[in-house]
Amino acid sequence: MSDTEDRPQFAEIPGNPAPENLVGGFIETSDRRRIRYAIAKVRGASRGTVLLLQGRNEAIERYFETIGDLNDRGFSVVTFDWRGQGGSERWPRRPSLGHVKHIGQYLIDLECVLQDVVLPDCTGPYTILAHSMGGLIALHAASRHANTIERLVLFAPLIGFASRLPSLGTLSRIATAARWLGLSTRPVRRAIPGRLPNPADNPLTSDARRYARNRHLAETAPQLFNGSPTVAWLAAVTRAMRRLEDSSEIAALSVPTLIVTAGADQVVSSAAADRLAYRMRCGSSLTIPLARHEMLQEADRFREQALEAFDAYVGSPALAAA
């Protein structure tokens, strides 16, 4: 249930103001974790509600611009911080690390936001728009929410890591072995990108202004961001990715899905995402050439293509009163 008396304070910096219609709150999940969420309802006629799922080490504040753009296109928006990051409850032992025991914990976060925030208070139809790790979680949640969610649009989903890392099978075996050796809570140092890199070595976006904005946000509100994920996190996400190689898992996916890959992605594997879309009965994919990993933080020439792809795929259902 929502905690209406405990409203979050959003971090605002020059060039990244919160949308005027943004309101927030906290919910408690079924396993008693405190999750920060935000709602921005469209004024006037509505095309439905977008549930925006973040990637690893992100926060609501990084999506202020995108929330405004979706509102301008006629969509209400709900987003939230996954447990262990942003303004949601952190792992108490080492709050600077991103830590989960299994992917099911993220699925609980999503389920509770849907049941406690989206369905009671927001107009359908409902679409999930997800980035990176959010895309991986959305795919695993899709079958259980097929009667609620009408479309998935996944930007650079975490289906596989970039080729500069060891293979998915190797990473999974290493992480699983490390867990058995009692190293679950140790940080992963170099295998997964953590904080924003230096501008000269930036795989995230080619847009200097948005990159500087996000860097300033991380410096101004460091409490919203993480360092390295843990070995347990790596074991959880690699296991979840490997499940999406299984034909029976793919066959269970029934929500129409558009996968949008970045042509210059150095963080996740675009090839793995394209293969998954090809194997899905309800999937399709497109690539935005030369775009880097964070397409919603990219230069306008790439970002507009991503938003137009979303808009075209979701379509224009009959307008309903907001």
Steps between C-alpha positions, in 0.01 A plus 500: 500500500622853426643710781321826422656699785862423411570670168844475340707805419629488144849627423490784247798663335528777237395360164312209656186629675231261617185506285243733657241223526737248663389358834663224695469265790617175652348155510595198704543179303368161602846415638513830693731710284435873461476611138496862377268572208385799294190573290459767233144499367429649162260793495193462281443196278724201565652235274558280805773450756867418451676307775862607459752244627851623570832330450757415766637792702234745386245719676173678424687829457685374191168469318347844565551599135356174368199521731424844358537374144260212563249736660525722191414196289186435703620238749488501876820359651577292807859420589680377811843418638587133528591379847862578577526813285361850461282604793374148574611292796865395484674185602574587866838330526661703220254752356746618235489161324227377267386170647221248447490128571294410193306665217175419678566785743481749212183328379346564842580872466329513161199298614439724801529822300251362247252390764534790745572797272425440132173307497320697773598845379591502130310472174565212258608368264829417675836484325842419645792706373823356637871567476787250539450297821139618505450321169628172642259529793210596273549188289491275807191678630313501168329161521351567843369842393384413148140595588609844622791617287417549131846583363867479596754738347853416608794733435840326502374217722745300709475171314876453480808700592723670246752278325795656685389304809525121546215294357170490683549134590847571640380797705209299635719208603756729667234694691318183608824342619589816690163488674562142610835614640325757718590803290142609417532841661837589348495778240561427135791728424566515130257269324203738501514877443416691819497877532517737206837473324710795397364698201788384279409135561123513497301206357164635618412800283650716227312805631742718698226707663295206629814320609612806701149533644497140622851533639398816688197318638720214623736749667219708652292206627748212545258331741285405198767293329706187560848377459562145387233231506565192709589148393146396594357765263721372219395141566133604503502694173717252310267218607204708381669569167581134446136407560413715197706264285257217583238432232226430753564832674484683168181318401330626817552864397170624360495879549578683172857624537721745312873479572697809400876452491778756484733459204809609700412332831809406704312404816252229396488265204275629223549171315358302793197730515441467126520119523243496778260720301539267200414196714196661664164445336391842624830684458654739252814709504663800344841660533586867526837523321788669686298551818662413832353303790281762670270593213271709721806703605644519148540785252172623353561335162502158672264571787222623272524181294460295819196698613343486154548123492326474837217727385442309178505159668260593778264665254202721574220323688171676546559795729366466850438763760805545725 
